[in-house]
């Protein structure tokens, strides 16, 4: 484990390779699983603020799910998540040429909002477990991401480098630069 400020980081994040391969996985992480995308508390408020600007980029099924369930839901574990369409894909997910992508991110890329997407999505395959005094960052291994593991291996891109931007978004540039220095010493 790597201790960095108020975070404890799994060695896998430094040692394992990963680069998404959407052509092969088709965005399966947006549809597989037992709930929607995990949300941080402030992200529920952000979704309320931006929804009208995101809505034009969502599917009719996603809009219907959001209207029926709300912008956010509490899952069976008591965690805040995005709603889903018929207990499958995230209500904010959209299909583009057979690949699931994020409608929130599309609004962001179109310059309509300044919020990219939920941090849990941006950081995937890292999952954060929050404890009283620290965050634990772990690599969430999932068979649907096998193409990303192979792609990362062939490109020799470790998880922490693949996720540089979202790690900086979450913890800051100084934290990330310190993490890189720590990993390079190992």
Rosetta blueprint (number, residue, H / E / L):
1 X L
2 X E
3 X E
4 X E
5 X L
6 X L
7 X E
8 X E
9 X E
10 X L
11 X L
12 X H
13 X H
14 X H
15 X H
16 X L
17 X E
18 X L
19 X L
20 X L
21 X L
22 X H
23 X H
24 X H
25 X H
26 X L
27 X L
28 X H
29 X H
30 X H
31 X L
32 X L
33 X L
34 X L
35 X L
36 X L
37 X L
38 X E
39 X L
40 X L
41 X H
42 X H
43 X H
44 X H
45 X H
46 X H
47 X H
48 X H
49 X H
50 X H
51 X H
52 X H
53 X H
54 X H
55 X H
56 X H
57 X H
58 X L
59 X L
60 X H
61 X H
62 X H
63 X H
64 X H
65 X H
66 X H
67 X H
68 X H
69 X H
70 X L
71 X L
72 X L
73 X E
74 X E
75 X L
76 X L
77 X L
78 X L
79 X L
80 X E
81 X E
82 X L
83 X L
84 X E
85 X L
86 X L
87 X L
88 X L
89 X L
90 X E
91 X L
92 X L
93 X E
94 X E
95 X E
96 X E
97 X L
98 X L
99 X E
100 X E
101 X E
102 X E
103 X H
104 X H
105 X H
106 X H
107 X H
108 X H
109 X H
110 X L
111 X L
112 X L
113 X L
114 X L
115 X L
116 X L
117 X L
118 X L
119 X H
120 X H
121 X H
122 X H
123 X L
124 X L
125 X L
126 X E
127 X E
128 X E
129 X E
130 X E
131 X L
132 X L
133 X L
134 X L
135 X E
136 X E
137 X E
138 X E
139 X E
140 X L
141 X L
142 X L
143 X H
144 X H
145 X H
146 X H
147 X H
148 X H
149 X H
150 X H
151 X H
152 X H
153 X H
154 X H
155 X H
156 X L
157 X L
158 X E
159 X H
160 X H
161 X H
162 X H
163 X L
164 X H
165 X H
166 X H
167 X H
168 X H
169 X H
170 X H
171 X H
172 X L
173 X H
174 X H
175 X H
176 X H
177 X H
178 X H
179 X H
180 X H
181 X H
182 X H
183 X H
184 X H
185 X H
186 X L
